[in-house]
Amino acid sequence: MKNWLLLAAVALMAACTAPQPRTDVAAGADFASLHRYAWYGEAPLFQPGEGDKPLSLLNRHRVVEAIEATLSAKGFEKAGTRDSADFLVAYSVGTRERISGTQMGEGFYRPWFWGWPYYPNHHDFMSFDSRTEGKLSIDVIDAKTRKPVWHGVASETLSATDLEQSGIRVVRAAQAVLERFPPR
């Protein structure tokens, strides 16, 4: 019974972890001078790509709050206007259905006796797998030059339960991505 409870606790903790983010930094970017941020535009969400499912307005608000709270916890201040900001922030988020297929065969047919010859079996079949992939990207743009200086992205395969709790997942992803900002 104890092992079952321990296994359930480990599975629950694994389900609560955020995806592992990847980041990219522009060569020569100076992060020491960044103190105040503003959103890139009136709508900080870049438009979803073709095939992406749109994010609900409630979840968009959650992402903005998570990004602002994480930046504030790191000591960054929200500027009143874009002109008074040191850097601009934008994000994109979406889900996409991924389908993959694998051709499998049963190998060779062997007659009733051991030995040669082998005859090819024509009973090959295809196996298809469908999964939903969620992705969150956060971009930091130098406010003076309008050039991108930092990009962070997190993606993971989502289950049906994850999709129902997408607000929680996207907030964790935003926090995980911004853990690596600014780069050390």
PEUR-V61267 format. One record per residue. N is the residue number from 1. PSI is psi in whole degrees, -180 to 180 (none if undefined). Layout:
<<N:PSI> <N:PSI>>
This chain:
<<1:-40> <2:-42> <3:-39> <4:-43> <5:-41> <6:-43> <7:-42> <8:-40> <9:-42> <10:-42> <11:-39> <12:-42> <13:-39> <14:-36> <15:-24> <16:-8> <17:151> <18:158> <19:156> <20:118> <21:159> <22:144> <23:161> <24:141> <25:138> <26:139> <27:134> <28:8> <29:136> <30:106> <31:-13> <32:-25> <33:2> <34:119> <35:-35> <36:138> <37:161> <38:164> <39:147> <40:-38> <41:-178> <42:-40> <43:105> <44:-9> <45:121> <46:149> <47:138> <48:151> <49:176> <50:131> <51:-15> <52:143> <53:138> <54:150> <55:137> <56:157> <57:-37> <58:-44> <59:-32> <60:-44> <61:-40> <62:-41> <63:-47> <64:-46> <65:-41> <66:-42> <67:-47> <68:-42> <69:-40> <70:-43> <71:-40> <72:-42> <73:-25> <74:0> <75:6> <76:145> <77:140> <78:124> <79:154> <80:-34> <81:166> <82:-33> <83:-27> <84:4> <85:151> <86:-33> <87:156> <88:149> <89:137> <90:158> <91:161> <92:148> <93:147> <94:169> <95:150> <96:139> <97:126> <98:129> <99:131> <100:151> <101:151> <102:130> <103:129> <104:147> <105:162> <106:3> <107:-136> <108:149> <109:132> <110:130> <111:-179> <112:-17> <113:156> <114:141> <115:-168> <116:158> <117:160> <118:140> <119:135> <120:142> <121:130> <122:35> <123:44> <124:155> <125:162> <126:141> <127:128> <128:144> <129:133> <130:135> <131:154> <132:126> <133:128> <134:143> <135:136> <136:127> <137:138> <138:130> <139:141> <140:128> <141:135> <142:125> <143:-30> <144:-46> <145:-16> <146:28> <147:142> <148:139> <149:-20> <150:142> <151:131> <152:141> <153:142> <154:136> <155:151> <156:160> <157:133> <158:139> <159:176> <160:-38> <161:-40> <162:-40> <163:-35> <164:-31> <165:39> <166:-30> <167:-42> <168:-44> <169:-43> <170:-33> <171:-44> <172:-39> <173:-42> <174:-44> <175:-40> <176:-41> <177:-46> <178:-8> <179:-27> <180:9> <181:136> <182:157> <183:149> <184:none>>
